[in-house]
Amino acid sequence: MATVKTADKPRWLLWVGVVAITLFCLAPVLWQLLTSLKTNDALIVIPKSDGADLGTLLSLFLPIHLTSEHYQQLGGIFARYMFNSGLVSLVSTLLCLAIGAPAAYTLARLKLPGESLILGVVLIVSLFPYVLLFLGLLELVKFLDLGNNYLALIVPYTAINLPLTILVLRSFFQQLPKDLEDSAKVDGYNTVQMLWKIVLPMTVPALVTTGILTFIFAWNEFIFALTFITQDQLQTIPIAVAKIGGASAYEIPYGAIAAATILGTLPLIALVLIFQRRIVQGITAGAVKG
């Protein structure tokens, strides 16, 4: 039987679609970047509804005169805010992985009494809106005298992200062949050695994926950081951006706010770009059985 060849669609349509979708997704980021580089005079220009030529309209979106003064206005204190966010996010992420990995492995491999109940509780806690925990955590912070301390953020962030970490890692551990662990036991490995040298190296994609999710949550969290930390030297990036003000109550410093958001987002972008291959492996792990 003769096969009928269908004509391929023009490749340029594919590229037009890719470019359009990319620009649509990047438009807010590009707008923030351009805003951070515009002069104050360019930021306050109001385009006319009629009579404006194409060149005038383009100059509003693609300014000719660029400046770095908004980044310079942030000063060295902003580096301190980034350090605070990085420290809190990194420590809480490491604690989540250090506690969540053994717990997930235990739930995946051992037949515990009441395992279904434990998993149900973990699932419910992971779905619980963390904002509703605010008042209880505030009382605990006051009782333990943790206000204006990094632990006031590290402990809640770890507790909130731990259930999700356990669920994701448990699912990944269940995909690993148990024969490898049996072979390691035959070779004389104890449980700790087997977990450290055999199992964990194979779960790097899942560890990276859950770690980055935890890191991003801790980096962007606002309510706890606003309430539990009032000392300026200990505050994090979201609070620093919210505190940026103009010369008067009626002035909104769009340029400085845009510059702060760009600087605050760069570490997350770099983190995702560095570990993008591991992230994809962690997300797609177990999707196809072969």
Secondary structure as GFF3:
##gff-version 3
##sequence-region A 1 290
A	DSSP	alpha_helix	11	37	.	.	.	ID=ss1
A	DSSP	alpha_helix	40	43	.	.	.	ID=ss2
A	DSSP	alpha_helix	54	61	.	.	.	ID=ss3
A	DSSP	alpha_helix	69	74	.	.	.	ID=ss4
A	DSSP	alpha_helix	77	109	.	.	.	ID=ss5
A	DSSP	alpha_helix	115	127	.	.	.	ID=ss6
A	DSSP	three_ten_helix	130	133	.	.	.	ID=ss7
A	DSSP	alpha_helix	134	144	.	.	.	ID=ss8
A	DSSP	alpha_helix	151	175	.	.	.	ID=ss9
A	DSSP	alpha_helix	178	186	.	.	.	ID=ss10
A	DSSP	alpha_helix	191	194	.	.	.	ID=ss11
A	DSSP	pi_helix	195	199	.	.	.	ID=ss12
A	DSSP	alpha_helix	200	202	.	.	.	ID=ss13
A	DSSP	alpha_helix	204	220	.	.	.	ID=ss14
A	DSSP	alpha_helix	223	228	.	.	.	ID=ss15
A	DSSP	three_ten_helix	232	234	.	.	.	ID=ss16
A	DSSP	alpha_helix	237	243	.	.	.	ID=ss17
A	DSSP	alpha_helix	254	274	.	.	.	ID=ss18
A	DSSP	alpha_helix	276	284	.	.	.	ID=ss19
###
